[in-house]
Amino acid sequence: MELSKAIKPISYFKANAAEIIRELNATHGTMVITQHGEAKAVIQDIEEYERIQETLALLKMISLGQEDLKNDRTIPAEQMIRELNEMIDRDFTQ
């Protein structure tokens, strides 16, 4: 759905909710709902919402990793692999 077609007043949404939801599900789209000419809400297909949440989580992890690198909070890869293997061994031998 083109952005220009994805901005609708709340009255349109109320009158066409089922159709809008079907279209959003089919296109994995997003719609901006306006009230008195101002953007007030966004409605999204659930798969698109989940995709965006996963992307944000990955970006947060990258940001945290860059911060750790900047502040010299790192360990050598060999140490990390050894620690991961120890955790796996503990989890599967209990």
One Martini backbone bead per residue (centre of mass of N, CA, C, O) as a GRO file, in nm:
protein
   94
    1MET     BB    1   0.095   0.037   0.025
    2GLU     BB    2   0.072   0.351  -0.020
    3LEU     BB    3   0.113   0.618   0.173
    4SER     BB    4  -0.112   0.801   0.045
    5LYS     BB    5  -0.323   0.548   0.095
    6ALA     BB    6  -0.241   0.511   0.427
    7ILE     BB    7  -0.419   0.773   0.486
    8LYS     BB    8  -0.680   0.786   0.731
    9PRO     BB    9  -0.965   0.843   0.863
   10ILE     BB   10  -1.149   0.727   1.121
   11SER     BB   11  -1.413   0.701   0.960
   12TYR     BB   12  -1.301   0.502   0.751
   13PHE     BB   13  -1.216   0.284   0.946
   14LYS     BB   14  -1.492   0.228   1.073
   15ALA     BB   15  -1.636   0.156   0.788
   16ASN     BB   16  -1.356  -0.047   0.695
   17ALA     BB   17  -1.209  -0.251   0.884
   18ALA     BB   18  -1.217  -0.533   0.754
   19GLU     BB   19  -1.088  -0.450   0.483
   20ILE     BB   20  -0.827  -0.332   0.598
   21ILE     BB   21  -0.725  -0.586   0.737
   22ARG     BB   22  -0.709  -0.762   0.487
   23GLU     BB   23  -0.507  -0.581   0.335
   24LEU     BB   24  -0.281  -0.580   0.545
   25ASN     BB   25  -0.242  -0.889   0.544
   26ALA     BB   26  -0.173  -0.910   0.235
   27THR     BB   27   0.064  -0.663   0.245
   28HIS     BB   28   0.202  -0.592   0.515
   29GLY     BB   29   0.093  -0.326   0.629
   30THR     BB   30   0.031   0.031   0.682
   31MET     BB   31  -0.172   0.263   0.885
   32VAL     BB   32  -0.283   0.592   0.905
   33ILE     BB   33  -0.462   0.760   1.159
   34THR     BB   34  -0.693   1.022   1.163
   35GLN     BB   35  -0.766   1.331   1.358
   36HIS     BB   36  -0.832   1.628   1.261
   37GLY     BB   37  -0.568   1.592   1.056
   38GLU     BB   38  -0.416   1.402   1.263
   39ALA     BB   39  -0.196   1.190   1.365
   40LYS     BB   40  -0.286   0.901   1.598
   41ALA     BB   41  -0.244   0.621   1.435
   42VAL     BB   42  -0.143   0.271   1.396
   43ILE     BB   43  -0.187   0.010   1.155
   44GLN     BB   44  -0.095  -0.343   1.157
   45ASP     BB   45   0.038  -0.608   1.062
   46ILE     BB   46   0.159  -0.858   1.256
   47GLU     BB   47   0.408  -0.939   1.086
   48GLU     BB   48   0.523  -0.654   1.065
   49TYR     BB   49   0.551  -0.600   1.363
   50GLU     BB   50   0.741  -0.838   1.426
   51ARG     BB   51   0.964  -0.755   1.230
   52ILE     BB   52   1.026  -0.484   1.365
   53GLN     BB   53   1.094  -0.594   1.647
   54GLU     BB   54   1.334  -0.766   1.554
   55THR     BB   55   1.498  -0.535   1.436
   56LEU     BB   56   1.521  -0.370   1.698
   57ALA     BB   57   1.668  -0.589   1.861
   58LEU     BB   58   1.917  -0.606   1.678
   59LEU     BB   59   1.999  -0.307   1.700
   60LYS     BB   60   2.042  -0.316   2.006
   61MET     BB   61   2.267  -0.528   2.005
   62ILE     BB   62   2.461  -0.367   1.832
   63SER     BB   63   2.481  -0.122   2.017
   64LEU     BB   64   2.588  -0.276   2.264
   65GLY     BB   65   2.841  -0.385   2.122
   66GLN     BB   66   2.965  -0.109   2.053
   67GLU     BB   67   2.985  -0.014   2.345
   68ASP     BB   68   3.170  -0.238   2.444
   69LEU     BB   69   3.399  -0.178   2.248
   70LYS     BB   70   3.446   0.120   2.333
   71ASN     BB   71   3.475   0.011   2.658
   72ASP     BB   72   3.641  -0.256   2.671
   73ARG     BB   73   3.406  -0.511   2.675
   74THR     BB   74   3.599  -0.773   2.605
   75ILE     BB   75   3.665  -1.094   2.453
   76PRO     BB   76   3.799  -1.353   2.340
   77ALA     BB   77   3.682  -1.593   2.134
   78GLU     BB   78   3.796  -1.841   2.281
   79GLN     BB   79   3.661  -1.775   2.552
   80MET     BB   80   3.370  -1.774   2.455
   81ILE     BB   81   3.360  -2.063   2.353
   82ARG     BB   82   3.433  -2.196   2.620
   83GLU     BB   83   3.191  -2.081   2.783
   84LEU     BB   84   2.968  -2.199   2.605
   85ASN     BB   85   3.049  -2.496   2.637
   86GLU     BB   86   3.011  -2.501   2.945
   87MET     BB   87   2.709  -2.433   2.942
   88ILE     BB   88   2.620  -2.672   2.773
   89ASP     BB   89   2.728  -2.894   2.954
   90ARG     BB   90   2.559  -2.818   3.203
   91ASP     BB   91   2.272  -2.838   3.070
   92PHE     BB   92   2.320  -3.158   2.960
   93THR     BB   93   2.429  -3.296   3.254
   94GLN     BB   94   2.175  -3.260   3.462
   0.00000   0.00000   0.00000
